[in-house]
Amino acid sequence: MSSGIKNCLLENRRINMEKQLHRISFEDIPVDSDWCFKNARSVEQWTHGYHRYPAKFLPNLVKKLIEEYTKEDDLIADLFAGCGTTLVEAKIHGRKSIGVDINPVAELITKAKINPINPHKLEELYNFIISSFDEFKIEDYADISVHERIDYWFTLENKSKIAFLYRKILGVEDSTMKDFLLVSLSHILKNCSRWLQSSTKPQIDPNKKIADPFVAFRLHTKQMLKKNAEFYLQLSKDGYLRTKCAIKLEDARRTSIKPNSVSAIITSPPYVTSYEYADIHQLTAYWYEYIEDLAKFRKNFIGTFYSLNQELRYNSALVTEIVNNLASKDKRTAKEVANYFKDMNEVGREMKRVLKKDGYACLVIGNTTIKDVKIKSAEVIAEILKSLDFQIVKTIKRSIPNKLIPTIRDKNTGRFSKLESNNSKLVYPEEYILIAKKV
């Protein structure tokens, strides 16, 4: 046998072995207890607790990734910035950072969280706003027009008090302090509405004890004041108060981040068909006039059925298998999932564009099950990264004890349900951390 043929056979054998190894399920990877943070709370430190947010990034996880895969003077990016956890942790570690998110509510929350304010000045403003409550007269706001959905969710009295608060906050000249107060008001909207408190899905609770906006605003802002002071003082002590940190209202598939400028991406992409972030944040979006039509707003989001493309092409046996299995049960859901992976391929290309050579992409991804079909998102995204010439350095499996996600899905309908349902099953008991290097 000639050396050329022998080498060719060896190369084919190597490729086949790689394909087999690639198809090994991530489910076989053991859980790494060092990455589980079982006793950690996501909102205890710094500004992380400013605003509720679904599927919130665990700060301890981000902290560990920053410490293991970045160094001083690195620029960190988060292409799905959400409520800004990566950016807050980057700042406390003295790393420059930039985040993008397509949701204006997420942008607002992040701006407030990454921009600490002089505690004394903020306390003065808070006292001024609170003292103005005596001026409130319901008749001055009873006829105010916001949006029909606001009338659906709020009683007349609470709607009037929120309108009063919103007008007072808009009168604040300093944009950073204004954002701080707007985030506090945004956070209490759900408490002060008829929205079922324990649900991430929009539904009315007819028996809910609805909070008074003035009381709720006072209490939550007081908590935010304390956390702002801690963040401000720590950054001042470490010399990181002016460390560059920015959030942009942009699409993760097409950002304005400079090519080859980022040392590490630390992000958590949205779950497949799991969250309608537009729906979840609709109270704020309507009050703050970010949107007029929720359906149109939804179309911009990755992983929603509103972002369907007319033509889908994917060169992946794994995606083909997942989509075909879903198509036999629900063609629309199959197309949603195929569309999601197409969008994530575009995100992968964008990550490659902005990362420096040898830069790291650290992605936290959860697999799920829809209509009894396993959606192996982590495996597919690892495939996408490999196809873009990333090297998968490490795959970590962790349990997710405290992540705010609905973990029960009806296996027939695919909708989230209660545990006592006969068709219910756990869908996010664990998640994966992919560490990839641009080579």
C-alpha positions in Angstrom: 0.0 0.0 0.0 1.4 3.4 -1.0 2.1 6.0 1.6 -0.3 8.3 -0.1 -3.2 5.9 0.1 -2.3 4.9 3.7 -2.3 8.6 4.7 -5.6 9.1 3.0 -7.2 6.1 4.8 -5.8 7.3 8.1 -7.2 10.8 7.5 -10.6 9.4 6.6 -10.5 7.2 9.8 -9.6 10.4 11.8 -12.5 12.3 10.3 -15.0 9.5 11.0 -13.8 9.2 14.6 -14.2 13.0 15.0 -17.8 12.7 13.6 -18.6 9.9 16.1 -17.1 11.8 19.0 -19.0 14.9 17.9 -22.3 13.1 18.1 -21.7 11.9 21.6 -24.5 13.5 23.6 -23.5 16.2 26.1 -25.9 14.4 28.5 -23.1 12.0 29.1 -20.8 14.7 30.5 -20.7 14.6 34.4 -21.9 17.6 36.3 -19.0 19.8 37.5 -19.8 20.8 41.1 -17.3 23.7 40.9 -19.7 25.5 38.5 -23.0 24.8 40.3 -22.9 27.5 43.0 -25.7 25.8 44.8 -25.9 28.2 47.7 -25.4 31.4 45.6 -28.2 34.0 45.2 -28.3 36.0 42.0 -29.3 39.4 43.5 -27.4 39.7 46.7 -24.4 41.7 45.6 -23.8 45.0 43.8 -26.6 46.2 41.5 -27.7 42.7 40.3 -31.0 43.0 42.2 -32.2 46.2 40.6 -34.8 44.6 38.4 -36.4 41.1 38.0 -35.4 39.4 34.8 -36.2 35.9 33.5 -33.3 33.4 33.1 -31.0 35.8 34.8 -27.3 35.1 34.4 -25.8 33.9 37.7 -23.1 36.5 38.8 -20.9 33.8 40.4 -20.7 32.0 37.1 -19.8 35.2 35.2 -17.2 36.1 37.9 -15.5 32.7 37.5 -15.4 33.0 33.7 -13.9 36.5 33.9 -11.3 35.3 36.3 -10.3 32.2 34.3 -10.6 33.5 30.8 -9.7 37.2 30.9 -7.0 39.5 32.2 -6.6 43.1 33.0 -7.1 45.5 30.0 -9.2 42.9 28.1 -12.4 44.0 26.5 -15.3 41.8 27.3 -18.5 41.7 25.2 -22.0 40.2 25.8 -24.1 39.9 22.7 -27.2 39.0 24.7 -26.6 41.5 27.5 -30.1 41.2 29.1 -30.1 42.9 32.4 -26.3 43.5 32.3 -24.9 40.9 34.7 -21.7 40.4 32.5 -21.1 44.1 32.3 -21.5 44.7 36.1 -19.1 41.9 36.9 -16.7 43.1 34.2 -16.7 46.5 35.8 -16.1 45.2 39.4 -13.2 43.2 38.0 -11.7 46.3 36.2 -12.3 45.0 32.7 -13.7 47.2 29.9 -16.9 45.8 28.5 -19.6 46.4 25.9 -23.0 44.8 25.7 -25.8 44.7 23.1 -29.4 43.8 23.4 -32.4 44.2 21.1 -34.8 44.9 24.0 -35.0 48.6 25.1 -36.2 47.6 28.6 -33.0 45.5 28.9 -30.9 48.5 27.7 -32.5 50.7 30.4 -31.9 48.2 33.2 -28.3 47.7 32.2 -27.6 51.4 31.9 -28.8 51.9 35.5 -26.9 48.9 36.8 -23.5 49.8 35.3 -23.5 53.5 36.1 -23.1 54.0 39.9 -24.2 57.4 41.2 -22.8 59.5 44.0 -24.8 58.2 47.0 -25.4 61.6 48.6 -26.8 63.2 45.4 -29.0 60.2 44.8 -30.3 60.2 48.3 -31.3 63.9 48.0 -33.2 63.2 44.8 -34.9 60.2 46.3 -36.1 62.3 49.3 -37.4 65.0 46.9 -39.4 62.5 44.9 -40.9 60.9 48.0 -41.8 64.2 49.5 -43.8 65.1 46.3 -46.3 62.3 47.0 -48.4 64.7 49.0 -49.1 66.6 45.7 -50.9 63.7 44.1 -54.5 64.1 43.2 -56.2 61.2 41.4 -58.5 63.5 39.4 -55.4 65.1 37.7 -54.5 61.7 36.2 -57.8 59.8 35.9 -58.2 60.6 32.2 -54.6 60.0 31.2 -54.2 57.9 28.0 -51.3 55.5 27.8 -52.3 52.3 25.9 -55.4 50.0 26.1 -53.2 47.3 27.5 -52.3 49.5 30.5 -56.0 49.8 31.3 -56.3 46.0 31.1 -53.5 45.4 33.6 -54.0 48.3 36.1 -56.7 49.7 38.3 -57.6 53.3 37.9 -56.0 54.4 41.2 -52.7 52.5 40.5 -52.6 53.7 36.9 -53.0 57.3 38.1 -50.2 57.0 40.8 -47.8 55.4 38.3 -48.5 58.2 35.8 -47.7 60.7 38.5 -44.4 58.9 39.4 -43.5 58.6 35.7 -44.1 62.3 35.1 -42.0 63.3 38.2 -39.1 61.1 37.1 -39.1 62.4 33.5 -38.6 65.8 35.0 -35.2 64.8 36.4 -32.4 66.5 34.4 -29.5 64.1 35.1 -30.0 61.2 32.7 -28.1 58.7 34.9 -30.3 59.4 37.9 -33.4 59.4 35.7 -32.5 55.9 34.5 -32.0 54.8 38.1 -35.5 55.9 39.1 -37.1 54.6 35.9 -35.7 51.1 36.6 -37.2 51.2 40.1 -40.6 52.2 38.7 -40.3 49.5 36.0 -39.5 46.8 38.6 -42.7 47.5 40.7 -45.1 47.6 37.7 -45.8 43.9 37.9 -46.4 44.1 41.7 -48.9 47.0 41.2 -50.8 45.3 38.3 -53.2 42.4 38.1 -50.5 40.2 36.5 -50.1 36.9 38.3 -47.0 37.5 40.4 -45.4 34.1 40.2 -45.7 33.8 36.4 -43.4 34.9 33.6 -46.3 34.5 31.2 -48.9 37.4 31.0 -52.0 36.2 32.9 -54.4 37.9 35.3 -54.7 36.9 39.0 -58.2 37.7 40.1 -57.3 37.2 43.7 -54.1 39.1 43.8 -53.4 41.6 46.6 -52.1 44.4 44.4 -49.3 46.6 45.8 -49.7 50.4 46.2 -47.3 52.1 43.7 -46.1 54.7 46.2 -45.3 52.2 48.9 -43.7 49.7 46.4 -41.6 52.5 44.8 -40.4 53.8 48.2 -39.4 50.3 49.4 -37.6 49.1 46.2 -35.8 52.4 45.6 -34.5 52.3 49.2 -33.0 48.9 48.5 -31.5 50.1 45.2 -29.9 53.1 47.0 -28.1 50.8 49.4 -26.8 48.6 46.5 -25.7 51.7 44.5 -23.7 53.0 47.5 -21.9 49.6 47.9 -21.1 49.4 44.2 -20.0 53.1 44.0 -17.7 52.8 47.1 -16.1 49.5 46.0 -15.4 50.8 42.5 -14.0 54.1 44.0 -11.8 52.1 46.3 -10.4 49.8 43.5 -10.0 52.7 41.0 -12.6 51.2 38.6 -15.3 53.9 38.8 -14.4 55.2 35.3 -13.7 51.8 33.7 -15.3 51.9 30.3 -18.6 50.0 30.2 -21.4 50.5 27.6 -24.7 49.0 26.5 -26.1 49.4 23.0 -29.6 48.8 21.6 -28.6 46.4 18.8 -29.2 43.0 17.3 -26.7 40.3 18.3 -26.5 39.2 14.6 -25.4 42.7 13.5 -23.5 44.8 16.0 -21.4 48.0 15.7 -18.6 46.4 17.7 -15.2 46.9 16.0 -13.8 43.8 14.2 -11.1 41.9 16.1 -11.5 44.1 19.2 -12.9 41.8 21.8 -10.8 39.5 24.0 -13.7 37.5 25.4 -17.4 37.1 24.8 -19.4 36.0 27.9 -23.0 35.5 27.1 -26.1 33.3 27.5 -28.2 33.1 24.3 -32.0 32.9 24.6 -33.6 29.4 25.0 -35.4 27.9 22.0 -39.0 29.2 21.9 -38.9 29.6 25.7 -39.2 33.2 26.4 -41.1 36.0 24.8 -39.1 38.8 26.3 -41.3 41.3 24.6 -44.3 39.8 26.4 -42.6 39.7 29.7 -41.6 43.3 29.6 -44.7 44.7 28.0 -45.8 46.7 31.0 -42.6 48.8 30.9 -42.6 48.9 27.1 -46.1 50.4 27.0 -45.6 52.8 29.9 -42.3 54.1 28.6 -43.6 54.3 25.0 -40.9 52.0 23.7 -43.6 50.2 21.6 -47.0 50.7 20.2 -47.6 47.2 18.7 -46.4 44.2 20.6 -46.7 41.8 17.7 -44.4 44.0 15.5 -41.9 44.3 18.4 -41.7 40.5 18.8 -40.6 40.0 15.2 -37.1 41.3 16.1 -36.3 38.7 18.7 -34.2 35.6 18.2 -35.9 32.4 19.2 -39.5 33.6 18.8 -42.0 32.2 16.3 -42.6 35.8 15.1 -39.1 35.9 13.5 -39.7 33.1 11.0 -37.7 33.3 7.8 -39.3 32.1 4.6 -36.4 30.0 3.5 -34.3 27.9 5.9 -31.1 26.0 5.0 -28.9 24.2 7.5 -26.0 21.9 6.9 -26.2 19.9 10.1 -27.3 16.2 10.5 -28.2 17.0 14.1 -30.4 20.0 13.2 -32.0 17.9 10.5 -32.8 15.1 13.0 -34.3 17.5 15.5 -36.4 19.4 13.0 -37.6 16.2 11.3 -38.7 14.7 14.6 -40.5 17.9 15.5 -42.1 18.2 12.1 -43.8 14.8 12.5 -45.6 16.4 15.5 -45.9 20.1 14.8 -44.6 21.7 11.6 -44.8 25.2 13.0 -42.7 24.4 16.0 -40.2 22.6 13.8 -39.8 25.7 11.7 -39.4 27.8 14.8 -36.5 25.7 16.0 -34.9 25.6 12.6 -35.2 29.3 12.4 -33.6 29.7 15.9 -30.5 27.7 14.8 -30.2 29.7 11.6 -30.2 32.9 13.7 -27.6 31.5 16.1 -25.4 30.7 13.1 -25.5 34.4 12.3 -24.6 35.2 15.9 -21.7 32.8 15.6 -20.4 34.7 12.6 -20.7 37.9 14.4 -18.8 36.5 17.4 -16.0 35.5 15.1 -15.9 38.9 13.5 -15.6 40.9 16.8 -13.2 38.5 18.6 -9.5 38.8 18.5 -7.3 35.9 17.4 -7.2 33.4 20.3 -10.1 35.3 22.0 -12.6 33.2 24.0 -16.3 32.8 23.4 -17.9 31.6 26.7 -21.6 30.6 26.1 -24.0 29.3 28.7 -26.7 27.2 26.9 -29.5 25.1 28.1 -31.0 22.1 26.3 -34.7 21.5 26.5 -37.5 19.1 25.4 -40.5 20.2 23.3 -43.3 17.7 22.5 -41.1 14.9 23.7 -38.3 15.8 21.3 -34.9 16.7 22.8 -33.7 20.0 21.5 -29.9 19.7 21.9 -29.1 23.4 21.6 -25.7 23.1 23.3 -24.6 20.4 20.8 -25.9 22.3 17.8 -24.2 25.6 18.9 -20.9 23.7 19.4 -21.4 22.4 15.8 -21.9 26.0 14.6 -18.8 27.2 16.4 -16.7 24.4 15.0 -17.9 25.1 11.5 -16.7 28.7 11.9 -13.2 27.5 12.8 -13.6 27.9 16.6 -11.8 25.3 18.8 -14.0 23.9 21.6 -11.6 24.2 24.5 -13.9 22.9 27.2 -17.5 21.8 27.7 -18.8 22.2 31.3 -22.1 20.8 32.6 -23.7 22.4 35.6 -27.0 22.2 37.5 -29.1 25.3 37.7 -30.7 25.4 41.1 -31.5 29.2 41.2 -31.9 30.3 37.7 -35.3 32.0 37.2 -36.8 29.9 34.4 -40.0 27.9 34.2 -38.8 24.3 34.5 -42.0 22.4 33.8 -43.3 21.8 30.3 -46.4 19.9 29.2 -45.0 17.2 26.9 -48.1 17.2 24.6 -48.7 20.9 24.1 -45.1 22.1 24.6 -46.4 24.9 26.9 -45.1 25.5 30.4 -47.3 23.9 33.1 -47.7 23.0 36.7 -45.8 20.1 38.2 -49.0 18.3 39.3 -50.1 17.9 35.6 -49.9 14.3 34.4 -48.1 15.4 31.3 -45.5 17.6 33.1 -41.8 17.0 33.0 -38.6 18.9 33.9 -37.0 20.6 30.9 -34.0 22.6 32.2 -32.5 20.6 35.1 -29.0 21.4 33.8 -27.1 23.6 31.3 -23.8 23.7 29.6 -20.9 26.2 29.4 -19.1 26.1 26.0 -15.6 27.5 26.0 -14.5 28.1 22.5 -11.4 29.8 21.1 -11.1 31.7 17.8 -8.2 30.1 16.0 
